[in-house]
């Protein structure tokens, strides 16, 4: 009788121990509350792995690559991609009356976690030129090369300058298939030369420069606000030059991208392919 009681007590003790171990396993196993960044070997548990092996498993971002995550990693540590805000408005040009750069920014609203997609660039720069100085006076026409940019820049030109003065609609009308401004015109050139720097740059706002190709005809639009009201011209448009004269041009946004061209003719509208269509700045 005594041995039976002892056996029953021993069995009860074993059951209590098993139950206790089971509860501890449920609490400590898996990735609940253990999500870690990067590769962290201390971020581990003892549980079933995704490859159906029971033992040490991990709850860090590196386990996805090494394939030793705990079975519940993707549930307990869901992927969160980076989230960013919309772009801000473009800033004004850094320097007045000369080619410079403008900038726009965005900020991170949610950082990536658990192998989520990394954040994209938070700043963009583009070439530009202001037509008034800090006192609000019009910049002089001056001499020098023709400063050019892509037609994409023309589409983003504001309807008012930074002083609130209305600008001629210029390219806005062209883009909307409306009659162009009577002040606007186009100049066709044959491209003679360019520097290697036009294709060496790999920043987003310089990609259009890759299409500046020697020997091709290019069209350059002269539109407000680049047109000087007192002359009806754009700087470097070649109107006062001989037809055979070799004229200079420079890409806004990369001062090392420059070269020469010869004027073909002045027309009312540009009809070159988009990659060979530019705008005076």
Buried (B, 14 or more C-beta within 10 A) or exposed (E): EEEEEEEEEEEEEEEEEEEEEEEEEEEEBBBBEBBBBEEBEEBBBEBBBBEEEEEEBBBBBBBBEEEBBBBBBBEBBEEBBBEBEEEEEBBBBBBBBBBBBBBBEBEEEEEBBBBBEEBEEEEBBBBBBBBBEEEEEEBEEEEEBBBBBBBEBBEEBEEEBBEEEEBBBBBBBBEEEEEBBEEBBBBBBBBBEBBEBBBEBEEEBBEBBBBBEEEBBBBBBBBBBBBBEEEEBBBBBBBEEEEEEEBEBBBBBBEEBBBBBBBBEEEEEBEBEEBBBBBBB
